Amino acid sequence: MLITGNYWAFTITDGALRMLVVMYFHQLGYSPLQIAMLFLFYEAFGVVTNLVGGWLGARLGLNRTMNVGLGLQIVALAMLMVPASMLTVVWVMAAQALSGIAKDLNKMSAKSAVKVLVPTTSANANSALYRWVAMLTGSKNALKGLGFFVGGVLLTLIGFRGAVIAMAIMLGAVLLLSLWRLKADLGKQKVKPKFSEIFSKSRAINVLSAARFCLFASRDVWFVVALPVFLYDQHGWSHWTVGGLLAAWIIGYGGVQTQAPKLTALLKGDARTITAGWAAALAVLAIVLALLPLAQVGWLVVGLLAFGVLFAVNSSWHSYLIVHYARADGVSMDVGFYYMANAMGRLVGTLLSGWLYMEYGLSACLWVAAALVAASSMMALALPKQAA
């Protein structure tokens, strides 16, 4: 409960801050590519953090790396409290870098802790682990969606600076509670691992990481910059309306993730078949979306909601597989390596989102998304055939 509550509180601020940055700086006249560049360090430092963070978690304990993530997010928010004249691109990128480090430390710690806490001796240990991972992942994404909505509302009601001050105060209270009550050395290895061990030697984890890279790049290539700017510019949606749609998408996406164990059971087979099959279904849908007339915003919204459903199942299944494949002793290092690939996918997707939309429009973003999901499906065919 302590770990999940910590993760939830962080996630709300993470979603809200992303929406605040996209809409506020677009309002100031920044181009889509410039807005994407504001997230460059956020995603790039996430790549490094997941590698190093997994190693730190194994040496120091997951509770400590989780609390460090909370503290860094408060510092990042404090950096954005300066007057608007001081919010230069370099300054905001630096604040986003800290936020990216904070987010991935917090996420890696929470998801790794599930492997440590869920009993592994029972006959149905794998299904219990899948249910817990799906619950944690789904609830996190539902709250991130709430954060998108909160960000849009706060920007409308109290402005950018007021919003970041309010979020920093809330996270400060959560950090104090976490420092007080979360003291167990979760996930701390008895033998301290060498730094050279951060790269995974498992074929299954390497293949799954590559598939994860393509999966998340396929989402962010249209979702991060292109979609909100398209709805704001081409269809005249307000800040809070855009935030509301993205919030509904993420909340629904998180809700589907909590039900992923039931949904993935619809496709029979081993881990390789299930992974490749669900990714192939998402690739087909992405192609359909790319063919839709974008002037009909209603059809676009329905299509994107359907994309969210299939993407949620893929994401939740991947999240379970990495925890399943990870070593019991040193889980944070395997999970950290995997989420490094996840962060790299978000980085590439974010940059492509700004550039492709500015040069070719939203339709091009959706075609690239379809190609990336298809690549993820093909990579999954290299996973071992074992049951999961």
C-alpha positions as CSV (number, residue, x, y, z in Angstrom):
1,M,0.0,0.0,0.0
2,L,2.9,2.4,0.8
3,I,4.6,1.6,-2.5
4,T,1.5,1.9,-4.6
5,G,0.4,5.2,-2.9
6,N,3.8,6.6,-3.4
7,Y,3.7,5.6,-7.1
8,W,0.2,7.0,-7.6
9,A,1.0,10.4,-6.1
10,F,4.1,10.7,-8.3
11,T,2.1,9.6,-11.4
12,I,-0.5,12.3,-11.1
13,T,2.1,15.0,-11.0
14,D,4.0,13.4,-13.9
15,G,0.9,13.4,-16.2
16,A,-0.1,16.9,-15.1
17,L,3.4,18.3,-15.7
18,R,3.5,16.9,-19.2
19,M,0.2,18.5,-20.2
20,L,1.2,21.8,-18.6
21,V,4.4,21.9,-20.6
22,V,2.8,21.0,-23.9
23,M,-0.1,23.4,-23.7
24,Y,1.6,26.3,-21.9
25,F,4.6,26.5,-24.3
26,H,2.4,26.0,-27.3
27,Q,0.4,29.0,-26.0
28,L,3.7,31.0,-25.8
29,G,4.2,30.3,-29.6
30,Y,6.6,27.4,-29.5
31,S,6.5,25.1,-32.6
32,P,5.6,21.4,-32.3
33,L,9.3,20.5,-32.8
34,Q,10.4,23.0,-30.1
35,I,7.9,21.5,-27.7
36,A,9.2,18.0,-28.5
37,M,12.7,19.2,-27.7
38,L,11.6,20.3,-24.2
39,F,11.1,16.6,-23.5
40,L,14.4,15.5,-25.1
41,F,16.3,15.4,-21.8
42,Y,13.2,14.0,-19.9
43,E,13.3,10.9,-22.1
44,A,17.1,10.7,-22.7
45,F,17.9,10.8,-19.0
46,G,15.3,8.2,-18.5
47,V,17.3,5.8,-20.6
48,V,20.4,6.3,-18.4
49,T,18.4,6.3,-15.2
50,N,16.8,2.9,-15.9
51,L,20.2,1.3,-16.4
52,V,21.9,2.9,-13.4
53,G,18.8,2.9,-11.3
54,G,18.4,-0.8,-11.5
55,W,22.0,-1.2,-10.3
56,L,21.4,1.3,-7.5
57,G,18.2,-0.5,-6.4
58,A,20.1,-3.8,-6.1
59,R,22.8,-2.1,-4.0
60,L,20.8,0.3,-1.9
61,G,17.3,-1.0,-1.7
62,L,14.2,-0.1,-3.8
63,N,12.7,2.0,-1.0
64,R,15.6,4.4,-1.1
65,T,15.6,4.7,-4.9
66,M,11.8,5.3,-4.8
67,N,12.2,8.1,-2.3
68,V,15.1,9.7,-4.2
69,G,12.8,9.8,-7.2
70,L,10.1,11.7,-5.2
71,G,12.7,14.2,-4.0
72,L,14.1,14.9,-7.5
73,Q,10.5,15.5,-8.8
74,I,10.0,18.2,-6.1
75,V,13.3,19.8,-7.2
76,A,12.2,19.7,-10.9
77,L,8.9,21.4,-10.0
78,A,10.7,24.0,-7.9
79,M,12.8,24.9,-11.0
80,L,9.7,25.7,-12.9
81,M,8.4,28.1,-10.2
82,V,10.6,30.9,-11.6
83,P,9.0,33.9,-13.4
84,A,7.9,33.3,-17.0
85,S,10.8,35.4,-18.3
86,M,13.3,32.9,-16.9
87,L,11.6,29.8,-18.5
88,T,14.1,29.5,-21.3
89,V,14.3,26.3,-23.4
90,V,17.6,25.3,-21.7
91,W,16.1,25.8,-18.2
92,V,13.0,23.9,-18.9
93,M,15.0,21.1,-20.5
94,A,17.1,20.9,-17.4
95,A,14.0,20.7,-15.2
96,Q,12.6,18.0,-17.5
97,A,15.8,16.1,-17.2
98,L,15.4,15.9,-13.4
99,S,11.8,14.9,-13.8
100,G,12.7,12.1,-16.2
101,I,15.3,10.8,-13.8
102,A,12.8,11.0,-11.0
103,K,10.0,9.3,-12.9
104,D,12.1,6.3,-14.0
105,L,13.6,5.8,-10.5
106,N,10.1,5.8,-9.0
107,K,8.6,3.5,-11.7
108,M,11.5,1.0,-11.7
109,S,11.4,0.8,-7.9
110,A,7.7,0.2,-7.7
111,K,7.5,-2.5,-10.4
112,S,10.6,-4.3,-9.1
113,A,9.2,-4.3,-5.6
114,V,6.2,-6.3,-6.9
115,K,8.5,-9.2,-7.8
116,V,10.0,-9.1,-4.3
117,L,6.6,-8.9,-2.4
118,V,4.4,-11.3,-4.3
119,P,4.8,-14.9,-3.0
120,T,6.5,-17.2,-5.6
121,T,6.0,-20.6,-3.9
122,S,2.4,-21.2,-4.7
123,A,1.1,-23.2,-7.6
124,N,-0.5,-20.2,-9.3
125,A,2.5,-17.8,-8.6
126,N,2.7,-16.7,-12.2
127,S,-1.0,-15.7,-12.5
128,A,-0.8,-13.9,-9.1
129,L,2.2,-12.0,-10.3
130,Y,0.4,-11.1,-13.6
131,R,-2.6,-9.8,-11.6
132,W,-0.5,-7.6,-9.4
133,V,1.6,-6.2,-12.2
134,A,-1.6,-5.5,-14.2
135,M,-3.2,-3.8,-11.2
136,L,-0.2,-1.6,-10.5
137,T,0.4,-0.7,-14.2
138,G,-3.3,-0.1,-14.9
139,S,-3.9,2.0,-11.9
140,K,-0.8,4.0,-12.6
141,N,-1.9,4.8,-16.1
142,A,-5.4,5.7,-15.0
143,L,-4.0,8.2,-12.6
144,K,-1.6,9.5,-15.2
145,G,-4.6,10.2,-17.3
146,L,-6.2,12.0,-14.4
147,G,-3.0,14.0,-14.2
148,F,-3.4,15.1,-17.9
149,F,-6.9,16.4,-16.9
150,V,-5.6,18.0,-13.7
151,G,-2.8,19.7,-15.7
152,G,-5.3,21.2,-18.2
153,V,-7.6,22.4,-15.4
154,L,-4.8,23.8,-13.2
155,L,-3.4,25.7,-16.2
156,T,-6.9,27.2,-16.8
157,L,-7.6,28.1,-13.2
158,I,-4.3,29.1,-11.5
159,G,-1.8,29.3,-14.3
160,F,1.5,27.5,-14.9
161,R,3.4,28.7,-11.8
162,G,0.5,28.1,-9.4
163,A,0.1,24.6,-10.8
164,V,3.7,23.6,-10.2
165,I,3.6,25.1,-6.6
166,A,0.5,23.1,-5.7
167,M,2.0,19.8,-7.0
168,A,5.3,20.4,-5.2
169,I,3.5,20.8,-1.9
170,M,1.5,17.6,-2.4
171,L,4.6,15.6,-3.3
172,G,6.4,17.0,-0.3
173,A,3.8,15.6,2.0
174,V,4.0,12.2,0.3
175,L,7.8,12.1,0.6
176,L,7.6,12.8,4.3
177,L,5.2,9.9,4.8
178,S,7.3,7.6,2.7
179,L,10.5,8.4,4.6
180,W,8.7,7.8,7.9
181,R,7.0,4.5,7.1
182,L,8.8,2.8,4.2
183,K,12.0,1.5,5.8
184,A,12.4,-2.1,4.6
185,D,15.4,-2.8,2.3
186,L,13.4,-4.1,-0.6
187,G,15.3,-5.8,-3.4
188,K,18.7,-5.2,-1.9
189,Q,21.1,-7.9,-3.1
190,K,23.2,-9.8,-0.6
191,V,26.2,-9.6,-2.9
192,K,26.6,-6.1,-4.3
193,P,26.5,-6.3,-8.1
194,K,29.2,-4.8,-10.3
195,F,28.4,-1.9,-12.5
196,S,29.3,-4.0,-15.6
197,E,26.3,-6.3,-14.8
198,I,23.7,-3.7,-15.7
199,F,23.4,-5.0,-19.3
200,S,21.2,-8.0,-19.5
201,K,22.6,-11.4,-20.6
202,S,19.2,-13.0,-21.1
203,R,18.0,-13.5,-24.7
204,A,14.4,-13.3,-23.6
205,I,14.9,-10.0,-21.9
206,N,16.9,-8.5,-24.8
207,V,14.2,-9.5,-27.3
208,L,11.4,-8.3,-25.2
209,S,13.2,-5.0,-24.6
210,A,13.6,-4.5,-28.4
211,A,9.9,-5.2,-28.9
212,R,9.0,-2.7,-26.1
213,F,11.1,0.0,-27.7
214,C,9.1,-0.2,-30.9
215,L,5.8,-0.5,-29.0
216,F,6.2,2.7,-27.0
217,A,7.7,4.6,-29.9
218,S,4.5,3.7,-31.8
219,R,2.4,5.4,-29.2
220,D,4.4,8.5,-28.5
221,V,5.0,9.3,-32.2
222,W,1.4,10.6,-32.4
223,F,0.3,11.0,-28.7
224,V,2.9,13.3,-27.1
225,V,2.9,16.4,-29.3
226,A,1.1,15.7,-32.6
227,L,-2.4,14.9,-31.2
228,P,-2.8,17.7,-28.7
229,V,-1.4,20.3,-31.1
230,F,-3.6,18.9,-33.9
231,L,-6.8,19.1,-31.9
232,Y,-5.9,22.6,-30.6
233,D,-4.9,24.1,-33.9
234,Q,-7.0,22.3,-36.5
235,H,-10.2,21.8,-34.5
236,G,-10.1,24.7,-32.1
237,W,-10.3,22.6,-28.9
238,S,-9.6,24.4,-25.6
239,H,-6.7,23.5,-23.2
240,W,-9.0,21.7,-20.8
241,T,-10.9,19.9,-23.6
242,V,-7.6,18.5,-25.0
243,G,-6.5,17.6,-21.5
244,G,-9.8,15.9,-20.9
245,L,-9.6,13.7,-24.0
246,L,-6.1,12.6,-23.2
247,A,-7.1,12.0,-19.6
248,A,-10.0,9.8,-20.7
249,W,-7.7,7.9,-23.1
250,I,-5.1,7.2,-20.4
251,I,-7.7,6.5,-17.7
252,G,-9.5,4.0,-20.0
253,Y,-6.1,2.6,-21.0
254,G,-5.3,2.0,-17.4
255,G,-8.6,0.4,-16.7
256,V,-8.1,-2.0,-19.6
257,Q,-4.7,-2.9,-18.3
258,T,-6.1,-4.0,-15.0
259,Q,-8.2,-6.5,-16.9
260,A,-5.4,-7.7,-19.2
261,P,-5.0,-11.1,-17.6
262,K,-8.6,-11.9,-18.7
263,L,-8.1,-10.5,-22.1
264,T,-4.8,-12.1,-23.0
265,A,-6.4,-15.5,-22.0
266,L,-8.6,-15.1,-25.2
267,L,-5.5,-15.9,-27.3
268,K,-4.2,-19.4,-26.6
269,G,-0.6,-20.3,-26.9
270,D,2.8,-19.7,-25.5
271,A,4.4,-16.4,-24.5
272,R,5.8,-15.9,-28.1
273,T,2.4,-16.5,-29.8
274,I,0.5,-14.2,-27.4
275,T,3.0,-11.4,-27.6
276,A,3.2,-11.4,-31.4
277,G,-0.5,-11.9,-31.9
278,W,-1.6,-8.9,-29.8
279,A,1.0,-6.7,-31.4
280,A,-0.2,-7.8,-34.9
281,A,-3.8,-6.8,-34.0
282,L,-2.6,-3.4,-32.9
283,A,-0.6,-2.9,-36.1
284,V,-3.7,-3.6,-38.2
285,L,-5.7,-1.1,-36.2
286,A,-2.9,1.5,-36.6
287,I,-3.1,1.1,-40.4
288,V,-6.9,1.7,-40.3
289,L,-6.3,4.9,-38.2
290,A,-3.8,6.1,-40.8
291,L,-6.4,5.7,-43.5
292,L,-9.2,7.7,-41.7
293,P,-10.1,11.2,-42.9
294,L,-8.6,13.4,-40.2
295,A,-11.2,16.1,-40.9
296,Q,-13.8,13.8,-39.2
297,V,-12.6,14.3,-35.7
298,G,-15.3,12.0,-34.2
299,W,-14.0,9.0,-36.1
300,L,-10.4,9.9,-35.2
301,V,-11.3,10.0,-31.5
302,V,-13.1,6.6,-31.7
303,G,-10.2,5.1,-33.5
304,L,-7.7,6.4,-31.0
305,L,-9.7,5.0,-28.1
306,A,-9.7,1.6,-29.8
307,F,-5.9,2.0,-30.2
308,G,-5.8,2.6,-26.4
309,V,-7.6,-0.7,-25.7
310,L,-5.2,-2.8,-27.8
311,F,-2.2,-0.9,-26.7
312,A,-3.1,-1.4,-23.0
313,V,-3.3,-5.2,-23.4
314,N,0.1,-5.2,-25.2
315,S,1.7,-3.0,-22.6
316,S,0.3,-4.9,-19.6
317,W,1.4,-8.2,-21.0
318,H,4.9,-6.9,-21.7
319,S,5.1,-5.5,-18.1
320,Y,4.2,-9.0,-16.7
321,L,6.7,-10.8,-19.0
322,I,9.6,-8.7,-17.9
323,V,8.9,-9.3,-14.2
324,H,8.4,-13.0,-15.0
325,Y,11.6,-13.3,-16.9
326,A,13.7,-11.2,-14.4
327,R,15.9,-12.9,-11.9
328,A,14.6,-13.1,-8.3
329,D,17.9,-11.9,-7.0
330,G,18.7,-8.8,-9.0
331,V,15.2,-8.1,-10.3
332,S,15.8,-4.3,-10.4
333,M,18.7,-4.7,-12.8
334,D,16.7,-6.8,-15.3
335,V,13.7,-4.5,-15.0
336,G,15.9,-1.4,-15.2
337,F,17.5,-2.7,-18.5
338,Y,14.0,-3.3,-20.0
339,Y,12.7,0.1,-19.0
340,M,15.8,1.6,-20.5
341,A,14.5,0.3,-23.9
342,N,11.1,1.6,-23.0
343,A,12.5,5.1,-22.3
344,M,14.5,5.0,-25.5
345,G,11.3,4.2,-27.4
346,R,9.6,7.2,-25.8
347,L,12.5,9.4,-26.7
348,V,12.5,8.5,-30.3
349,G,8.7,8.6,-30.5
350,T,8.6,12.1,-28.9
351,L,11.2,13.6,-31.3
352,L,9.4,12.0,-34.3
353,S,6.1,13.3,-33.0
354,G,7.2,16.9,-33.2
355,W,9.2,16.6,-36.4
356,L,6.8,14.5,-38.4
357,Y,3.7,16.5,-37.4
358,M,5.5,19.8,-38.4
359,E,6.7,18.5,-41.7
360,Y,4.0,16.0,-42.8
361,G,1.0,16.2,-40.4
362,L,-0.8,13.7,-38.1
363,S,-1.4,11.1,-40.8
364,A,2.3,10.6,-41.3
365,C,2.6,10.1,-37.5
366,L,0.0,7.3,-37.6
367,W,1.7,5.5,-40.6
368,V,5.0,5.5,-38.7
369,A,3.1,4.2,-35.6
370,A,1.7,1.3,-37.7
371,A,5.2,0.4,-39.0
372,L,6.7,0.4,-35.5
373,V,3.9,-1.9,-34.0
374,A,4.4,-4.3,-36.9
375,A,8.2,-4.4,-36.1
376,S,7.3,-5.1,-32.5
377,S,5.2,-8.0,-33.5
378,M,7.9,-9.5,-35.7
379,M,10.5,-9.1,-32.9
380,A,8.3,-11.0,-30.5
381,L,8.6,-14.1,-32.7
382,A,12.1,-14.5,-31.4
383,L,11.0,-14.9,-27.8
384,P,11.3,-18.4,-26.3
385,K,8.3,-20.7,-26.7
386,Q,7.9,-21.4,-23.0
387,A,4.6,-20.8,-21.2
388,A,4.3,-17.6,-19.1
